[in-house]
Amino acid sequence: MTPRPDAQAPDGEVRRFTPGERWVHRGTAALMGVCVVTAACLYIPQLAVLVGRRDLVVRVHEYAGLALPAPFLLGLASRAFRADLRLLDRFGPHDKLWLRAALRRDRRRAVRPAGKFNAGQKVWASWIAGAALVMLGTGLLMWFTHLAPLRWRISATFVHDWLALTVGIVLAGHIGMAYNDPEARRGMRTGFVSRVWADSEHPLWRPRPEAPTPAARPHADAAGGPRGDDQT
């Protein structure tokens, strides 16, 4: 799907995410939601009695967990997605300032510099990626009992269950923070955010201009333009 050029973008807005990036997020969120809901139905007695059909719930949970990496792997075909991964993996001095201000609960935007992704989003992305890998590994040990001795399987069950609880709590916090930022939600829903919001919340982000249409390309090539250090 070809991104819309700036000429077709709403006035005063910039592109934050491409359609491919948004579908990676939606696919991952959907599979993660299935894993969390089915896990709750397996471990909370009231829900287990209400839903019933435990074998079916177990199978849905297992296959949703196995499919969880699929949106990420498919997203690697997107250049924009790969560029965002590089940004998420890059911590700079401004990220240390952001984290220090967050720990001090200092909400002044002047002391919370951020590129396209702030330090909190980078920490969240790193943590959830690591947690998903651990959940996948321990889940496989629990599912395929012949892969490891009994002691390993018991340990895997302990880690899987407690990490699942932690993921649920952290995921609820992530959703709560998104709920409190309508503009960020709109960026993930439509791909566009207001330039005022971008300049205020992510002052170090310099969005790359959209690829011009064939008719406009000669003029754009002649005009040129600077590029920032934290772009996609």
Secondary structure, 3 states (H helix, E strand, C coil): CCCCCHHHCCCCEEECCCHHHHHHHHHHHHHHHHHHHHHHHHHCHHHHHHHCCHHHHHHHHHHHHHHCCHHHHHHCCCHHHHHHHHHHCCCCHHHHHHHHHHHCCCCCHHHCCCCCCCHHHHHHHHHHHHHHHHHHHHHHHHHCHHHCCHHHHHHHHHHHHHHHHHHHHHHHHHHHHHHCCHHHHHHHHHCEEEHHHHHHHCCCCCCCCCCCCCCCHHHHHHHCCCCCCCCC
